[in-house]
Amino acid sequence: MSDTGGLFDGVLAAGPVAESVCDGAWVQAMLDFEAALAWASAAAGVIPEAAAVDIEKRCRAEYYDIAALGAAAVRIGNPAGPLVRELTASVAPEAAAYVHLGATSQDVLDTAAMLVTARALIALRAGLHACADRLAQLAEEHAGTVQAGRSLLQQAPPVTFGLTVAGWLGGVVAALDRIDVLRGERLAVQFGGAVGTLAALGDNGIPVLRGIAFRLGLAEPVLPWHTERSRIAEIAGALGQASGAVAKIARDITLLAQTELGEVFEQGPPGSGGSSTMPHKRNPVAAVLAAGSAAQAPGLVATLLSAAAHEHQRAAGSWHAEWRPLTELLRSTGSAVEWLCIALDRLRVDPARMRANLEASGGLLLAEQVAIGLVAAAQGAVGRQEATDLVAACCLRAGPDDLAELLAADEVIGKYLDRSRIDELLDPTGYLGSTAAFIQRAVQDWRSRSAGYR
């Protein structure tokens, strides 16, 4: 039995990044290295140009049986060796001697990892950019939509939904920043030969290295990094950060969509968000799947970081341990971003429900403002701690609708704050501080730089 995709791929491998990290993409990236090596060697006078032409013609993934390469990989411990053998056998006899000249298997696979990552990041960045645009729009639309703030899952002083979304936007923008630094500086060619000396190329090692980097559009490293794995660690960190930004947003959406809150919901196509047993359900399924995809990242990041200790000039196992978790981390992060884009497109906001939830406590969320107002009105006669204690005592006795009355009836509070002033202090729209300014700053910051992310 065979199929075109994995059972869980539609859920946990959604979006275009998955195609960028498939087996065929890895094989093509390895072949791209071999073609670049041939042309760089020809440019340095190491091999004939005719050989480079012939080698490049055979550097197409569709010419090779990927399953057979995988099966043959067990003989030497990696798929680069079998691929080089197949490539060598497929070129003209006069070019065969020049295939893979000066390189080792790790050069092929490490450079392929950089190429696969670079290509996957193009799609990942596009998805994050789309999410940021939608978040900026939402933040502006709901800059004045008052919402209960929440601290330790309990209601806290008011915010606006626009500020909540601006916070989400900040995480996405930070992830984009990290990815751009990575793409611009840290995705580099690996080329060192057997032990990092390029001895097989004599004095031509550096020119060939430089030529490979130029042809592949990767950075030229100062020296081979075959056992110095900070580049892999930085990729892991950037992807983990992006997944974390998605996870934060997805978790907030799923919490705000709970029946008891009902402040947001997803409006997807017919059939989306349903349940196999409960006809009434309207699950925020895209946010759920974004959270599920993002949740894969911490373990994968940890695996890549734990594999960083590469002994001597070639690691026995640590290098091999990187291939699958790197692929899965790229795939799961891409899936998380894809589902977040869908969730944000489907997201609907219920301002009336937000206001109702905010007012359900009968003004308790504005207790801090009442205490501050009391201190100001008393002009030094009541200190901050005393004011807080007095207001807290009233809050403990208050029912759903009588907080204002209790505050006004208090001997000390009522002396300095009349009922009209207390009502003003219990108005959530009057205790938003710099909310509007923060939203404007976040949106303007994104829009001023977004052209550079395209």
C-alpha positions as CSV (number, residue, x, y, z in Angstrom):
1,M,0.0,0.0,0.0
2,S,1.3,3.5,-0.8
3,D,0.0,7.0,-0.6
4,T,1.1,10.5,-1.6
5,G,1.4,11.9,1.9
6,G,1.7,10.9,5.5
7,L,-1.3,10.4,7.6
8,F,-0.5,13.4,9.7
9,D,1.0,15.6,7.0
10,G,-2.2,17.6,6.4
11,V,-2.2,18.6,10.1
12,L,1.4,18.8,11.1
13,A,3.2,19.4,7.7
14,A,0.9,22.0,6.2
15,G,2.0,24.8,3.9
16,P,4.8,25.2,1.4
17,V,7.8,24.7,3.7
18,A,7.1,20.9,3.8
19,E,7.9,20.6,0.1
20,S,11.1,22.6,0.6
21,V,12.4,19.9,3.0
22,C,11.2,16.7,1.4
23,D,13.6,14.0,0.4
24,G,13.7,15.2,-3.2
25,A,14.7,18.7,-2.0
26,W,17.5,17.2,0.0
27,V,18.8,15.2,-2.9
28,Q,18.6,18.3,-5.2
29,A,20.5,20.3,-2.7
30,M,23.3,17.8,-2.5
31,L,23.5,17.7,-6.3
32,D,23.5,21.5,-6.3
33,F,26.6,21.3,-4.2
34,E,28.3,18.9,-6.6
35,A,27.5,21.1,-9.6
36,A,28.8,24.2,-7.8
37,L,31.9,22.3,-6.7
38,A,32.6,21.3,-10.3
39,W,32.2,24.8,-11.7
40,A,34.2,26.4,-8.9
41,S,37.0,23.8,-9.5
42,A,36.9,24.6,-13.2
43,A,37.1,28.3,-12.6
44,A,40.1,27.7,-10.4
45,G,41.8,25.6,-13.1
46,V,41.5,22.4,-11.1
47,I,39.3,20.5,-13.6
48,P,38.4,20.9,-17.2
49,E,35.4,23.1,-18.0
50,A,34.0,20.3,-20.1
51,A,33.9,18.1,-17.1
52,A,31.9,20.7,-15.1
53,V,29.4,20.9,-18.0
54,D,28.9,17.2,-18.0
55,I,28.7,16.9,-14.2
56,E,26.1,19.7,-14.0
57,K,23.9,18.0,-16.6
58,R,23.5,15.0,-14.3
59,C,22.8,17.0,-11.2
60,R,19.0,16.7,-11.3
61,A,17.2,14.8,-8.5
62,E,14.7,13.2,-10.9
63,Y,17.5,11.1,-12.4
64,Y,18.0,9.3,-9.1
65,D,16.1,6.7,-7.1
66,I,15.7,8.3,-3.7
67,A,14.6,5.1,-2.0
68,A,17.6,3.2,-3.4
69,L,19.9,6.0,-2.2
70,G,18.4,5.7,1.3
71,A,18.8,1.9,1.3
72,A,22.4,2.2,0.2
73,A,23.2,4.9,2.8
74,V,23.5,2.2,5.5
75,R,26.7,1.0,4.0
76,I,28.7,4.1,4.8
77,G,26.3,5.8,7.2
78,N,25.0,8.7,5.0
79,P,23.2,9.2,1.7
80,A,25.9,11.4,0.1
81,G,28.2,8.6,-0.6
82,P,25.8,6.6,-2.7
83,L,24.6,9.7,-4.5
84,V,28.2,10.5,-5.4
85,R,28.7,7.0,-6.7
86,E,25.6,7.2,-8.8
87,L,26.6,10.7,-10.1
88,T,30.1,9.4,-11.0
89,A,28.7,6.5,-12.8
90,S,26.3,8.6,-14.8
91,V,28.7,11.1,-16.3
92,A,31.0,10.6,-19.2
93,P,34.2,8.6,-18.4
94,E,36.4,11.6,-19.0
95,A,34.5,13.6,-16.4
96,A,34.1,10.8,-13.8
97,A,37.5,11.5,-12.2
98,Y,36.5,15.0,-11.4
99,V,33.2,14.3,-9.5
100,H,33.3,15.3,-5.8
101,L,37.0,16.3,-6.1
102,G,38.4,17.4,-2.7
103,A,35.1,17.0,-0.9
104,T,33.8,14.6,1.7
105,S,30.3,13.4,2.5
106,Q,29.9,15.9,5.3
107,D,30.6,18.8,2.9
108,V,27.8,17.6,0.7
109,L,25.2,17.1,3.5
110,D,26.1,20.2,5.6
111,T,26.0,22.4,2.5
112,A,22.7,20.7,1.5
113,A,21.4,21.5,5.0
114,M,22.2,25.1,4.5
115,L,20.5,25.2,1.0
116,V,17.4,23.4,2.3
117,T,17.2,25.8,5.2
118,A,17.6,28.8,3.0
119,R,14.9,27.7,0.6
120,A,12.5,26.8,3.4
121,L,13.1,30.1,5.1
122,I,11.8,31.9,1.9
123,A,8.4,30.3,2.4
124,L,8.5,30.7,6.2
125,R,9.3,34.4,6.0
126,A,6.4,34.9,3.5
127,G,4.0,33.3,5.9
128,L,5.3,35.3,8.9
129,H,5.0,38.5,6.8
130,A,1.4,37.7,5.9
131,C,0.7,37.1,9.6
132,A,2.3,40.4,10.6
133,D,0.2,42.3,8.0
134,R,-3.0,40.8,9.4
135,L,-2.0,41.4,13.0
136,A,-1.2,45.1,12.2
137,Q,-4.7,45.4,10.6
138,L,-6.4,43.8,13.6
139,A,-4.5,45.9,16.1
140,E,-5.7,49.1,14.4
141,E,-9.2,47.9,14.0
142,H,-9.5,47.0,17.7
143,A,-7.3,49.7,19.2
144,G,-10.3,50.9,21.3
145,T,-12.0,47.5,21.9
146,V,-11.8,47.3,25.6
147,Q,-11.0,43.9,27.0
148,A,-10.1,42.5,30.5
149,G,-6.5,42.1,31.0
150,R,-5.5,38.7,32.5
151,S,-2.7,37.9,34.9
152,L,-2.1,34.3,36.0
153,L,-5.3,33.4,34.2
154,Q,-7.3,35.8,36.4
155,Q,-8.9,39.1,35.3
156,A,-6.6,42.1,35.7
157,P,-6.9,45.8,34.8
158,P,-8.4,46.5,31.3
159,V,-6.5,46.5,28.1
160,T,-7.8,46.6,24.5
161,F,-7.8,43.8,22.1
162,G,-5.7,46.0,19.9
163,L,-3.0,46.0,22.5
164,T,-3.2,42.2,22.9
165,V,-2.7,41.9,19.1
166,A,0.1,44.4,19.1
167,G,1.9,42.1,21.5
168,W,1.4,39.2,19.2
169,L,2.8,41.3,16.3
170,G,5.9,42.1,18.3
171,G,6.7,38.4,18.6
172,V,6.3,37.8,14.9
173,V,8.4,40.8,13.9
174,A,11.2,39.6,16.3
175,A,11.1,36.2,14.7
176,L,11.4,37.8,11.2
177,D,14.4,39.8,12.5
178,R,16.1,36.7,13.7
179,I,15.5,34.8,10.5
180,D,16.9,37.6,8.4
181,V,20.1,37.8,10.4
182,L,20.4,34.0,10.0
183,R,19.8,34.2,6.2
184,G,22.2,37.1,5.7
185,E,25.1,36.0,7.8
186,R,25.0,32.4,9.0
187,L,23.9,30.1,6.2
188,A,27.3,29.2,4.9
189,V,28.9,26.6,2.7
190,Q,30.7,23.7,4.4
191,F,33.8,22.7,2.5
192,G,36.8,21.2,4.2
193,G,37.6,17.8,2.8
194,A,38.5,14.9,5.0
195,V,39.7,16.8,8.1
196,G,39.1,20.5,7.3
197,T,42.4,21.3,5.4
198,L,41.3,20.8,1.8
199,A,44.7,19.2,1.3
200,A,43.4,17.4,-1.8
201,L,43.2,20.7,-3.7
202,G,46.7,22.0,-2.8
203,D,46.7,25.8,-3.0
204,N,43.3,25.9,-4.7
205,G,41.2,25.2,-1.7
206,I,40.1,28.8,-0.8
207,P,39.4,29.8,-4.4
208,V,37.2,26.7,-4.9
209,L,35.4,27.4,-1.5
210,R,34.8,31.0,-2.6
211,G,33.4,29.8,-5.9
212,I,31.0,27.3,-4.4
213,A,29.7,30.0,-2.0
214,F,29.2,32.4,-4.9
215,R,27.3,29.9,-7.0
216,L,25.1,28.7,-4.3
217,G,24.3,32.1,-2.8
218,L,25.6,31.1,0.6
219,A,28.0,32.8,2.9
220,E,31.7,32.0,2.7
221,P,32.9,30.8,6.1
222,V,36.3,31.9,7.5
223,L,37.2,28.2,7.9
224,P,35.3,24.9,7.7
225,W,32.8,24.4,10.4
226,H,32.4,20.6,10.3
227,T,32.8,20.2,14.1
228,E,31.9,23.8,15.1
229,R,28.1,23.6,15.0
230,S,27.0,27.1,16.1
231,R,25.3,27.6,12.7
232,I,23.0,24.6,13.3
233,A,22.4,25.9,16.8
234,E,21.4,29.3,15.5
235,I,19.0,27.8,12.9
236,A,17.5,25.8,15.7
237,G,17.1,28.9,17.9
238,A,15.6,31.0,15.2
239,L,13.0,28.3,14.3
240,G,12.3,27.7,18.0
241,Q,11.7,31.4,18.4
242,A,9.4,31.6,15.5
243,S,7.4,28.6,16.8
244,G,7.3,30.2,20.2
245,A,5.8,33.4,18.7
246,V,3.1,31.3,16.9
247,A,2.5,29.2,20.1
248,K,1.8,32.4,22.1
249,I,-0.8,33.7,19.6
250,A,-2.4,30.3,19.1
251,R,-2.7,29.7,22.8
252,D,-4.3,33.1,23.4
253,I,-6.8,32.5,20.6
254,T,-7.8,29.1,22.0
255,L,-8.2,30.5,25.5
256,L,-10.3,33.5,24.3
257,A,-12.4,31.2,22.3
258,Q,-13.4,29.1,25.3
259,T,-17.2,28.9,25.8
260,E,-16.8,30.7,29.1
261,L,-15.1,33.7,27.5
262,G,-16.3,33.6,23.9
263,E,-14.4,36.8,23.0
264,V,-13.1,35.5,19.6
265,F,-14.0,32.6,17.3
266,E,-12.9,31.2,14.0
267,Q,-15.3,31.4,11.1
268,G,-14.0,28.8,8.6
269,P,-15.5,27.0,5.6
270,P,-18.4,24.6,6.2
271,G,-17.4,21.6,8.3
272,S,-14.3,23.2,9.8
273,G,-14.1,23.2,13.6
274,G,-16.6,20.5,14.1
275,S,-16.5,17.5,16.4
276,S,-16.9,13.7,15.7
277,T,-19.4,13.5,18.5
278,M,-20.7,16.9,19.5
279,P,-22.8,18.7,16.9
280,H,-22.7,22.0,18.8
281,K,-18.9,22.4,18.7
282,R,-17.2,25.3,17.0
283,N,-13.5,24.6,17.7
284,P,-10.8,27.1,16.7
285,V,-9.2,24.3,14.7
286,A,-6.7,26.4,12.8
287,A,-5.4,27.9,16.1
288,V,-5.4,24.4,17.7
289,L,-3.3,23.0,14.8
290,A,-0.9,26.0,14.9
291,A,-0.4,25.3,18.6
292,G,0.1,21.6,17.9
293,S,2.6,22.2,15.2
294,A,4.5,24.7,17.2
295,A,4.7,22.4,20.2
296,Q,7.0,20.1,18.2
297,A,9.8,22.7,18.3
298,P,11.2,22.6,21.9
299,G,12.2,18.9,21.7
300,L,13.6,19.2,18.2
301,V,15.6,22.3,19.2
302,A,16.9,20.4,22.3
303,T,18.0,17.5,20.1
304,L,20.0,19.8,17.8
305,L,21.6,21.6,20.6
306,S,22.5,18.3,22.4
307,A,24.2,17.1,19.2
308,A,26.6,20.1,19.1
309,A,29.5,18.3,20.7
310,H,31.4,17.0,17.6
311,E,34.6,15.3,18.6
312,H,37.9,15.9,16.9
313,Q,37.7,16.5,13.1
314,R,34.6,14.3,12.3
315,A,31.9,13.4,14.7
316,A,30.8,9.8,15.3
317,G,27.0,10.1,15.5
318,S,26.4,13.7,16.5
319,W,26.5,14.9,12.9
320,H,24.1,12.1,11.9
321,A,21.8,13.0,14.7
322,E,21.1,16.4,13.2
323,W,19.5,15.5,9.8
324,R,16.0,14.4,10.8
325,P,15.4,16.9,13.6
326,L,16.5,19.8,11.4
327,T,14.1,18.6,8.7
328,E,11.3,18.1,11.2
329,L,11.9,21.5,12.8
330,L,11.7,23.3,9.5
331,R,8.6,21.4,8.6
332,S,6.8,21.8,11.9
333,T,7.6,25.5,12.1
334,G,6.4,26.0,8.6
335,S,3.2,24.2,9.5
336,A,2.7,26.3,12.6
337,V,3.0,29.5,10.6
338,E,0.7,28.2,7.9
339,W,-2.0,27.4,10.4
340,L,-1.6,30.7,12.1
341,C,-2.2,32.5,8.9
342,I,-5.4,30.5,8.4
343,A,-6.4,31.2,12.0
344,L,-5.9,34.9,11.7
345,D,-7.9,35.0,8.4
346,R,-10.7,33.2,10.1
347,L,-10.6,35.1,13.3
348,R,-13.7,37.0,14.3
349,V,-13.9,39.3,17.4
350,D,-16.9,39.9,19.7
351,P,-16.4,43.3,21.3
352,A,-19.7,43.1,23.1
353,R,-18.7,39.8,24.8
354,M,-15.3,41.4,25.7
355,R,-17.1,44.3,27.4
356,A,-19.5,42.0,29.2
357,N,-16.7,39.9,30.5
358,L,-14.9,43.0,31.6
359,E,-17.9,44.3,33.5
360,A,-18.9,40.9,35.1
361,S,-16.8,41.7,38.2
362,G,-18.8,44.8,38.9
363,G,-15.8,47.1,38.6
364,L,-13.3,45.0,40.7
365,L,-10.8,45.3,37.8
366,L,-10.5,49.0,38.4
367,A,-9.6,48.8,42.0
368,E,-6.1,49.9,41.3
369,Q,-7.3,53.1,39.7
370,V,-9.6,53.8,42.6
371,A,-6.7,53.5,45.0
372,I,-4.5,55.8,42.8
373,G,-7.4,58.3,42.6
374,L,-7.8,58.2,46.4
375,V,-4.1,59.0,47.0
376,A,-4.3,61.9,44.5
377,A,-7.5,63.3,46.0
378,A,-6.2,63.0,49.6
379,Q,-3.0,65.0,48.7
380,G,-0.8,63.1,51.1
381,A,-3.3,62.4,53.8
382,V,-3.7,58.8,52.6
383,G,-0.6,56.8,51.5
384,R,-0.5,54.3,48.6
385,Q,-0.5,51.2,50.8
386,E,-3.3,52.5,53.1
387,A,-5.4,53.4,50.0
388,T,-4.8,49.9,48.5
389,D,-5.8,48.2,51.8
390,L,-9.0,50.3,52.1
391,V,-10.1,49.6,48.5
392,A,-9.2,45.9,48.9
393,A,-11.4,45.6,52.0
394,C,-14.3,47.0,50.0
395,C,-13.6,44.6,47.1
396,L,-13.7,41.6,49.5
397,R,-17.2,42.6,50.6
398,A,-18.5,43.6,47.2
399,G,-21.2,41.8,45.3
400,P,-21.8,42.0,41.5
401,D,-23.3,45.5,41.6
402,D,-22.5,47.3,44.9
403,L,-18.8,48.1,44.7
404,A,-19.3,51.7,44.0
405,E,-21.7,52.0,46.9
406,L,-19.3,50.3,49.3
407,L,-16.5,52.6,48.2
408,A,-18.6,55.7,48.7
409,A,-19.8,54.5,52.1
410,D,-16.3,53.9,53.4
411,E,-15.4,56.6,56.0
412,V,-12.0,57.4,54.5
413,I,-12.7,56.8,50.8
414,G,-16.0,58.7,50.9
415,K,-14.3,61.6,52.5
416,Y,-12.1,62.3,49.5
417,L,-14.0,60.7,46.6
418,D,-17.7,61.3,45.9
419,R,-19.9,58.9,44.1
420,S,-19.6,60.7,40.8
421,R,-15.8,60.5,41.0
422,I,-15.9,56.8,42.0
423,D,-18.1,56.1,39.0
424,E,-15.5,57.8,36.8
425,L,-12.7,55.8,38.3
426,L,-14.6,52.5,37.7
427,D,-14.9,53.3,33.9
428,P,-12.5,50.9,32.1
429,T,-12.0,53.2,29.2
430,G,-10.4,55.7,31.6
431,Y,-7.6,53.4,32.7
432,L,-5.8,52.4,29.6
433,G,-2.7,54.5,30.0
434,S,-0.4,54.4,27.0
435,T,-2.4,51.7,25.3
436,A,-3.2,53.7,22.1
437,A,0.4,55.0,21.8
438,F,1.8,51.5,22.2
439,I,-0.5,50.1,19.5
440,Q,0.4,53.0,17.2
441,R,4.1,52.4,17.8
442,A,3.9,48.7,17.1
443,V,1.9,49.1,13.9
444,Q,4.1,52.0,12.6
445,D,7.3,50.0,13.4
446,W,6.0,47.1,11.3
447,R,4.8,49.2,8.4
448,S,8.0,51.2,8.3
449,R,10.1,48.1,7.9
450,S,7.8,45.6,6.2
451,A,8.9,46.4,2.7
452,G,12.3,45.1,3.7
453,Y,10.8,41.7,4.6
454,R,9.3,40.9,1.2
